[in-house]
């Protein structure tokens, strides 16, 4: 892995293939938190695309 610490970039190791960690994340999260994450990740992306598309045409 590259040493990104000199550029003030924090790297974090994630285990996304572990079934137990994925299930625990969903089971332990409140529905309000999931709603905020979805709103940020989905609608945030849609808003940025809608903003940028007229300039990209």
C-alpha positions as CSV (number, residue, x, y, z in Angstrom):
1,X,0.0,0.0,0.0
2,X,1.2,3.5,-0.7
3,X,2.4,5.7,2.1
4,X,-0.1,8.5,2.0
5,X,0.6,9.9,5.5
6,X,2.9,12.6,4.2
7,X,-0.1,13.9,2.1
8,X,-2.3,13.9,5.3
9,X,-4.5,11.1,4.0
10,X,-5.8,8.6,6.5
11,X,-6.1,5.1,5.2
12,X,-8.3,2.6,6.9
13,X,-8.4,-1.1,6.4
14,X,-11.9,-2.5,5.7
15,X,-13.0,-6.1,5.7
16,X,-15.9,-6.0,3.3
17,X,-15.9,-9.7,2.6
18,X,-16.7,-10.7,6.2
19,X,-20.4,-11.7,6.3
20,X,-20.7,-11.1,10.0
21,X,-19.5,-7.5,9.9
22,X,-21.9,-6.6,7.1
23,X,-24.9,-8.2,8.8
24,X,-24.0,-6.5,12.1
25,X,-23.8,-3.1,10.5
26,X,-27.4,-3.4,9.1
27,X,-28.9,-5.0,12.2
28,X,-27.4,-2.4,14.6
29,X,-28.2,0.7,12.6
30,X,-31.3,2.8,13.3
31,X,-33.6,3.4,10.4
32,X,-33.1,7.1,10.8
33,X,-29.4,6.7,10.3
34,X,-29.9,4.5,7.2
35,X,-32.3,7.1,5.8
36,X,-29.6,9.8,6.2
37,X,-26.9,7.7,4.6
38,X,-29.2,6.8,1.7
39,X,-30.2,10.5,1.3
40,X,-26.6,11.6,1.2
41,X,-25.3,8.8,-1.0
42,X,-28.2,8.6,-3.5
43,X,-29.8,12.0,-3.6
44,X,-26.5,13.8,-3.1
45,X,-25.2,12.1,-6.3
46,X,-28.4,12.8,-8.2
47,X,-28.2,16.5,-7.2
48,X,-24.6,16.8,-8.3
49,X,-25.4,15.1,-11.7
50,X,-28.4,17.4,-12.3
51,X,-26.2,20.4,-11.5
52,X,-23.3,19.3,-13.7
53,X,-25.2,18.0,-16.8
54,X,-26.0,21.3,-18.4
55,X,-22.3,22.2,-18.3
56,X,-21.3,18.9,-19.8
57,X,-23.6,19.0,-22.8
